[in-house]
Amino acid sequence: MKKFALGDVVNSDKGRRGVVRAAYRTKEGQQFYAVEKDGAMDHLEEDRLSPAPRVELAA
C-alpha cells in the first residue's frame, strides 16, 4: 500500500521538499516515488520520504 498520493508535498531524507508526481513498484516490490522539485525529477524509495508539515495561514 502506498504511503503517499499524487500531489502530496514531501520532504526527502536530504531535506529537499517536492511534490509527488508518480508512484511505482520495482520488479523486486520496492515502492518508489517520482518527486518534482523546481522542474527536476528525483526517484526516491518510500522510506527516504516523510510528509511535509502543513502550514496553516492566518486569515
CYANA upper distance limits for C-alpha pairs under 8 A (distance plus 0.5 A):
  2 LYS  CA     23 ALA  CA      8.40
  2 LYS  CA     31 GLN  CA      7.90
  3 LYS  CA     46 GLU  CA      7.95
  4 PHE  CA      8 ASP  CA      6.93
  4 PHE  CA     20 VAL  CA      8.09
  5 ALA  CA     20 VAL  CA      7.47
  5 ALA  CA     23 ALA  CA      8.30
  6 LEU  CA     19 VAL  CA      8.30
  6 LEU  CA     20 VAL  CA      5.67
  6 LEU  CA     21 ARG  CA      5.94
  6 LEU  CA     22 ALA  CA      6.72
  6 LEU  CA     23 ALA  CA      7.97
  7 GLY  CA     19 VAL  CA      6.16
  7 GLY  CA     20 VAL  CA      5.66
  7 GLY  CA     21 ARG  CA      6.72
  8 ASP  CA     19 VAL  CA      6.14
  8 ASP  CA     20 VAL  CA      5.95
  8 ASP  CA     51 PRO  CA      8.27
  9 VAL  CA     17 ARG  CA      7.47
  9 VAL  CA     18 GLY  CA      6.17
  9 VAL  CA     19 VAL  CA      5.06
  9 VAL  CA     20 VAL  CA      6.97
  9 VAL  CA     51 PRO  CA      7.07
  9 VAL  CA     52 ALA  CA      6.22
 10 VAL  CA     17 ARG  CA      6.13
 10 VAL  CA     18 GLY  CA      6.09
 10 VAL  CA     19 VAL  CA      6.68
 10 VAL  CA     20 VAL  CA      7.66
 10 VAL  CA     49 LEU  CA      6.85
 10 VAL  CA     50 SER  CA      6.14
 10 VAL  CA     51 PRO  CA      5.08
 10 VAL  CA     52 ALA  CA      5.18
 11 ASN  CA     15 GLY  CA      6.38
 11 ASN  CA     16 ARG  CA      5.96
 11 ASN  CA     17 ARG  CA      4.89
 11 ASN  CA     18 GLY  CA      7.01
 11 ASN  CA     49 LEU  CA      6.16
 11 ASN  CA     50 SER  CA      5.81
 11 ASN  CA     51 PRO  CA      6.62
 11 ASN  CA     52 ALA  CA      5.97
 12 SER  CA     16 ARG  CA      5.79
 12 SER  CA     17 ARG  CA      6.93
 12 SER  CA     48 ARG  CA      6.24
 12 SER  CA     49 LEU  CA      5.09
 12 SER  CA     50 SER  CA      6.95
 13 ASP  CA     48 ARG  CA      5.74
 13 ASP  CA     49 LEU  CA      6.61
 13 ASP  CA     50 SER  CA      8.19
 16 ARG  CA     37 LYS  CA      8.47
 17 ARG  CA     37 LYS  CA      7.37
 17 ARG  CA     52 ALA  CA      7.86
 18 GLY  CA     35 VAL  CA      6.20
 18 GLY  CA     36 GLU  CA      5.78
 18 GLY  CA     37 LYS  CA      5.22
 19 VAL  CA     35 VAL  CA      5.80
 19 VAL  CA     36 GLU  CA      5.74
 19 VAL  CA     37 LYS  CA      7.30
 20 VAL  CA     33 TYR  CA      7.05
 20 VAL  CA     34 ALA  CA      6.45
 20 VAL  CA     35 VAL  CA      5.02
 20 VAL  CA     36 GLU  CA      6.96
 21 ARG  CA     33 TYR  CA      7.96
 21 ARG  CA     34 ALA  CA      6.06
 21 ARG  CA     35 VAL  CA      6.22
 21 ARG  CA     36 GLU  CA      7.03
 22 ALA  CA     33 TYR  CA      6.15
 22 ALA  CA     34 ALA  CA      5.47
 22 ALA  CA     35 VAL  CA      7.79
 23 ALA  CA     31 GLN  CA      7.82
 23 ALA  CA     32 PHE  CA      6.37
 23 ALA  CA     33 TYR  CA      4.96
 23 ALA  CA     34 ALA  CA      6.82
 24 TYR  CA     31 GLN  CA      6.47
 24 TYR  CA     32 PHE  CA      5.92
 24 TYR  CA     33 TYR  CA      6.86
 25 ARG  CA     29 GLY  CA      5.95
 25 ARG  CA     30 GLN  CA      5.84
 25 ARG  CA     31 GLN  CA      5.10
 25 ARG  CA     32 PHE  CA      6.41
 26 THR  CA     30 GLN  CA      5.80
 26 THR  CA     31 GLN  CA      7.22
 26 THR  CA     32 PHE  CA      7.90
 30 GLN  CA     45 GLU  CA      7.86
 31 GLN  CA     45 GLU  CA      6.56
 31 GLN  CA     46 GLU  CA      6.21
 32 PHE  CA     43 HIS  CA      7.03
 32 PHE  CA     44 LEU  CA      5.97
 32 PHE  CA     45 GLU  CA      4.97
 32 PHE  CA     46 GLU  CA      6.07
 33 TYR  CA     42 ASP  CA      8.49
 33 TYR  CA     43 HIS  CA      6.05
 33 TYR  CA     44 LEU  CA      5.92
 33 TYR  CA     45 GLU  CA      6.93
 33 TYR  CA     46 GLU  CA      7.22
 34 ALA  CA     41 MET  CA      6.65
 34 ALA  CA     42 ASP  CA      6.07
 34 ALA  CA     43 HIS  CA      5.00
 34 ALA  CA     44 LEU  CA      7.06
 35 VAL  CA     41 MET  CA      5.99
 35 VAL  CA     42 ASP  CA      5.66
 35 VAL  CA     43 HIS  CA      6.79
 35 VAL  CA     44 LEU  CA      7.90
 36 GLU  CA     40 ALA  CA      5.99
 36 GLU  CA     41 MET  CA      5.05
 36 GLU  CA     42 ASP  CA      6.92
 37 LYS  CA     41 MET  CA      6.98
 37 LYS  CA     42 ASP  CA      8.33
 44 LEU  CA     48 ARG  CA      7.08
 44 LEU  CA     49 LEU  CA      8.01
 45 GLU  CA     49 LEU  CA      7.73
